[in-house]
């Protein structure tokens, strides 16, 4: 560029004006290309949603939500799938959230600069990049056969818990990092211990950021298909797992943890691999519900982040 | 890292309190170490089952045979067809995602008016939230039929459609990471360029992109590992048939779809088919690991300090 400018000193004014014009032209051209590129992304999202709605929108009804899968496409539904998804997500939340937040707190507030911390940090970064199907293989070897949990809700929930652990850790760290040091200094000045400072001050201030991370992680977990298939989840489940609440004392049963199950994306994949068009419509309907679930979770997370960013002024 | 290292709590705390503090710190350390345990567990499980697999199949056959017919009577164990499938679908995906993601990142960081940014960025983030199996549906029943109108010979199962959809899927990852890197470039560099009379486009191309190159490369590496590890789009729309070809118009299986296919068949624990998916997983893991190492080296090579 410098050479061009230097030579432009000796240019005729007309030629110089043409050069500037060309450069400005390239600006406009790129602005249009950029806009088009973004429109491609937005258009793809719309195309996908409209396609699903057109193929599956008419299948969504009360009957679809409250029926078991069936040989007859028009009688089939997603009852066992959404119940399974809910229960699996329960296990995922209870396994990944406490561990993830604790790990994030440790790395931000407690860890000393030494090689152990370095090893932990490298591991968290690398785990975030491991393909999800590898988590499925880990779970197949470890949970299903190694620990003998079988192809159960517990195995699936823990698998997805491992998968979203890095997401929870990273967002916890970011949220905690944004709390000013002055907050901690104030607490210490009043004689608070380290844990009291974290528990009473740092964590409450970072709730919004942590919550955003948890929602994003769960929305990813809800849609994950490959690891669940890998642990060998059955696809035809025409019954519900045992209820968590029973008539006899102690009124709470954990039998459902070991029950076979199916989840929304597996049900969709199952219908998708059948040749009959009617089942494809069912797949579209299940996909539409699934997308609405994940998209609304993501929208909630984006909104939360926006709100907290706007509200907090230190 | 701890920002309050110099601000340790005062020593006058009760003995009970001190034990509680100690226990809590222990629990937090264990939680943080879980990341290390998971990595060790992944490596152990993959290696353990793969070693059992390679007791039956020689590594030479695994690497040189051009057929993968593990589900048939006459078994061949050559990883090449699965690698070819992974290579083709990922390459198509990157051909879509790298230009698209880079242009979007440059546009959002250097060109877009504030309003456009605030509106489009969340939309692109929603694209990240769409489950992969839904993208599979999109590839099979929306994109492939449309491609068939242009290319009448295209079979219903092919690698082109899924490849393009993978590209659309990873575009937001690339654009959002690359944009973060570009926005981290200090304003003074841009001001310098503008002061010398650069237009926006020149400033983006000759100042911002080179300064943010290491971050942009990191975005590409993440995109590649997403594409290589992508499972459901290909499993739904590419036909799951191992096929030693680089022709994107043909159906094929990838490493990931093979794992899915075997897992769907409910094979007995300890059989050679069971072990083979761990060997395939090991190859996948080594590929993503290799990509990350290359990315790390490239990032170091192009890191700009400002």
Interface residues (C-beta under 8 A of the other chain):
Chain A: X1 X5 X23 X24 X26 X27 X30 X31 X33 X34 X35 X37 X38 X40 X41 X42 X44 X45 X47 X48 X51 X52 X55 X98 X99 X100 X102 X103 X105 X106 X107 X108 X109 X110 X111 X112 X113 X117 X119 X120 X123 X124 X126 X127 X129 X130 X131 X132 X133 X134 X135 X136 X137 X138 X140 X141 X142 X145 X146 X162 X165 X166 X169 X181 X184 X185 X188 X191 X192 X193 X194 X195 X197 X216 X219 X220 X222 X223 X224 X225 X226 X229 X230 X231 X232 X235 X265 X268 X269 X272 X273 X280 X283 X284 X287 X290 X291 X294 X295 X297 X298 X299 X302
Chain B: X1 X2 X3 X4 X5 X7 X8 X9 X10 X12 X13 X17 X20 X21 X24 X25 X27 X28 X29 X31 X32 X33 X34 X35 X36 X38 X39 X41 X42 X45 X46 X48 X49 X99 X100 X103 X104 X106 X107 X108 X111 X112 X120 X122 X123 X124 X125 X126 X127 X128 X129 X130 X131 X132 X133 X134 X135 X136 X137 X138 X140 X141 X142 X168 X171 X172 X175 X196 X197 X198 X199 X200 X201 X202 X204 X206 X222 X225 X228 X229 X230 X231 X232 X235 X236 X256 X259 X260 X263 X264 X266 X269 X277 X278 X281 X284 X285 X288 X292
